Amino acid sequence: MPATLASRLPMVIAELRPRVSAAIKSGAEDIAANARTKVPVGYPDNHLRDDIHVVRQDVAEYAISAGAEETFYGHMVEFGTKYAAPHPFLMPAAEEGVGDVAARVTAVLRSL
């Protein structure tokens, strides 16, 4: 009697992108939440803290945006200006969270 082999590869491929994408999005949201705790809050009514959010770029690709039309100064806070010292909030949050994102993706890949 001949042996037949069944491959799980089609199932793995079908589940790979959505599960990895969800893990990366979750990690990006945690990094954004951490950045919100690190950003200095000043006196204006429009706070940069309220405009830090995750933006989907592509499948399993997310960016963290700091700023909007009225809070356009995120890069000035992060890197400083000629008149103001830098107050990094986004890069430290990303550096602290990158290991967690990698761990989440690794866990997803091992579970497939």
C-alpha positions in Angstrom: 0.0 0.0 0.0 1.6 3.4 -1.0 2.0 6.1 1.6 0.4 9.5 1.1 1.8 12.6 2.6 -0.3 15.5 3.7 1.3 18.9 3.9 0.5 21.5 6.4 2.2 24.1 4.3 -1.0 25.6 2.7 -2.5 26.1 6.2 0.7 27.6 7.5 0.9 30.1 4.6 -2.7 31.1 5.0 -2.3 31.8 8.7 1.2 33.4 8.6 0.5 36.9 7.5 -2.6 37.7 9.6 -1.1 36.3 12.8 2.3 38.0 12.3 0.6 41.2 11.4 -1.5 41.0 14.6 1.6 40.4 16.7 3.4 43.4 15.2 0.4 45.6 15.5 0.0 44.7 19.2 3.7 45.4 19.8 3.5 48.8 18.0 0.5 49.7 20.1 2.5 48.9 23.3 5.4 51.1 22.0 3.0 53.9 21.3 1.5 53.7 24.8 5.0 53.7 26.2 5.8 56.8 24.1 2.7 58.6 25.5 4.0 58.1 29.0 7.5 59.5 28.0 6.5 62.6 26.0 6.6 65.9 27.9 3.2 67.6 28.4 3.1 71.3 28.3 0.5 74.0 28.8 -1.3 74.1 25.4 -4.7 72.6 25.0 -3.5 70.3 22.2 -1.1 67.8 23.7 1.3 65.8 21.6 0.6 62.9 23.9 -2.9 62.7 22.5 -1.7 62.4 18.9 0.7 59.4 19.2 -0.9 56.6 17.3 -0.2 53.5 15.2 -0.6 53.7 11.4 -0.8 50.7 9.1 1.7 50.9 6.2 1.3 47.5 4.7 0.6 43.9 5.7 2.6 43.3 8.9 4.1 46.8 8.7 3.1 49.5 11.1 4.5 52.9 11.9 4.1 55.0 15.1 3.1 58.6 14.3 3.7 61.4 16.7 1.8 64.5 15.7 -1.1 65.8 13.7 -2.1 69.1 12.1 -2.2 71.1 15.3 0.6 69.1 17.1 3.1 69.1 14.3 6.1 69.6 16.6 6.8 65.9 17.5 10.1 65.9 15.7 11.1 69.1 17.4 10.5 67.6 20.8 12.2 64.4 20.0 15.4 65.9 18.4 15.4 69.4 19.8 15.8 72.7 18.0 18.2 75.6 17.9 16.3 77.0 20.9 15.2 73.9 22.8 16.9 70.8 24.1 15.8 67.4 22.8 13.4 65.4 24.9 13.4 61.9 23.3 10.3 60.0 23.8 9.7 57.9 20.7 13.1 56.3 20.1 13.5 55.3 23.8 10.0 53.7 23.7 10.9 51.9 20.4 14.2 50.7 21.8 12.5 49.3 24.9 9.7 47.6 22.9 11.6 46.0 20.0 12.5 42.9 22.0 8.9 42.4 23.0 7.8 42.7 19.3 10.4 40.2 18.3 9.3 37.8 21.0 5.7 38.0 19.9 6.6 37.3 16.3 8.8 34.4 17.4 5.9 33.0 19.5 3.6 33.2 16.5 6.0 31.5 14.2 6.6 28.7 16.7 2.9 28.1 17.1 2.3 27.5 13.4 
